[in-house]
Amino acid sequence: MAEIELKTAPADFRFPTTNQTRHCFTRYIEFHRCLSAKGENSGECEKFAKYYRSLCPGEWVDKWNEQRENGTFPGPL
């Protein structure tokens, strides 16, 4: 049976406290900025996707995706 390795986002000096809300939001934005800069087919952005998926609750991501589609996302993309 293959061994499964679980990972989360690496420590980031910008987010020293235990509250990871801002860290989650920032990684989500970094992922979408990377896609905009490098294109949808670029594999270079996948690390940011892994980071935000490991930090953010799924409900938040669903809401943010919906807001991006509607043009109402509050973050700087």
Kinemage of the C-alpha trace (Angstrom):
@kinemage 1
@onewidth
@group {chain A} dominant
@subgroup {mainchain}
@vectorlist {calphas} color= white
{ca met a 1} P 0.000 0.000 0.000
{ca ala a 2} L 1.346 3.438 -0.940
{ca glu a 3} L 2.236 5.795 1.889
{ca ile a 4} L 0.255 9.033 2.034
{ca glu a 5} L 2.107 12.159 3.091
{ca leu a 6} L 0.031 14.962 4.594
{ca lys a 7} L 1.345 18.518 4.472
{ca thr a 8} L 0.082 21.977 5.273
{ca ala a 9} L 1.301 25.438 4.370
{ca pro a 10} L 4.777 26.259 5.666
{ca ala a 11} L 5.233 28.721 8.509
{ca asp a 12} L 5.126 32.326 7.337
{ca phe a 13} L 6.694 35.144 9.367
{ca arg a 14} L 3.881 37.473 8.260
{ca phe a 15} L 1.450 35.444 10.385
{ca pro a 16} L 3.132 34.756 13.736
{ca thr a 17} L -0.022 34.254 15.809
{ca thr a 18} L -2.195 31.167 16.039
{ca asn a 19} L -5.102 32.883 14.262
{ca gln a 20} L -4.655 31.768 10.668
{ca thr a 21} L -7.550 33.705 9.114
{ca arg a 22} L -5.350 36.302 7.429
{ca his a 23} L -2.852 33.622 6.375
{ca cys a 24} L -5.680 31.701 4.677
{ca phe a 25} L -7.002 34.807 2.896
{ca thr a 26} L -3.517 35.860 1.749
{ca arg a 27} L -2.714 32.431 0.306
{ca tyr a 28} L -6.042 32.413 -1.558
{ca ile a 29} L -5.207 35.809 -3.085
{ca glu a 30} L -1.645 34.720 -3.926
{ca phe a 31} L -3.003 31.714 -5.799
{ca his a 32} L -5.362 33.776 -7.926
{ca arg a 33} L -2.753 36.458 -8.594
{ca cys a 34} L -0.371 33.726 -9.728
{ca leu a 35} L -3.014 32.341 -12.105
{ca ser a 36} L -3.555 35.822 -13.537
{ca ala a 37} L 0.167 36.368 -14.039
{ca lys a 38} L 1.206 32.925 -15.285
{ca gly a 39} L -1.979 31.518 -16.801
{ca glu a 40} L -4.473 28.834 -15.892
{ca asn a 41} L -2.267 26.016 -17.206
{ca ser a 42} L 0.799 26.968 -15.184
{ca gly a 43} L 1.787 24.381 -12.602
{ca glu a 44} L 3.789 26.993 -10.704
{ca cys a 45} L 0.661 28.178 -8.883
{ca glu a 46} L -0.287 24.788 -7.499
{ca lys a 47} L 1.716 25.265 -4.299
{ca phe a 48} L -0.454 28.286 -3.415
{ca ala a 49} L -3.577 26.214 -4.062
{ca lys a 50} L -2.317 23.535 -1.681
{ca tyr a 51} L -1.573 26.178 0.947
{ca tyr a 52} L -4.965 27.848 0.921
{ca arg a 53} L -6.811 24.534 0.700
{ca ser a 54} L -5.029 23.306 3.817
{ca leu a 55} L -5.667 26.536 5.751
{ca cys a 56} L -9.124 27.720 4.661
{ca pro a 57} L -12.518 26.269 5.534
{ca gly a 58} L -14.285 25.015 2.412
{ca glu a 59} L -17.283 27.276 3.032
{ca trp a 60} L -15.054 30.362 2.822
{ca val a 61} L -13.477 29.213 -0.431
{ca asp a 62} L -16.905 28.490 -1.936
{ca lys a 63} L -18.100 31.968 -0.925
{ca trp a 64} L -14.964 33.669 -2.269
{ca asn a 65} L -15.209 31.771 -5.566
{ca glu a 66} L -18.813 32.892 -5.899
{ca gln a 67} L -17.851 36.491 -5.090
{ca arg a 68} L -15.072 36.416 -7.705
{ca glu a 69} L -17.529 35.158 -10.318
{ca asn a 70} L -19.962 37.956 -9.398
{ca gly a 71} L -17.272 40.644 -9.306
{ca thr a 72} L -17.859 41.355 -5.598
{ca phe a 73} L -14.734 39.774 -4.079
{ca pro a 74} L -13.375 42.112 -1.369
{ca gly a 75} L -9.689 41.315 -1.897
{ca pro a 76} L -7.092 42.763 -4.264
{ca leu a 77} L -6.849 40.375 -7.179
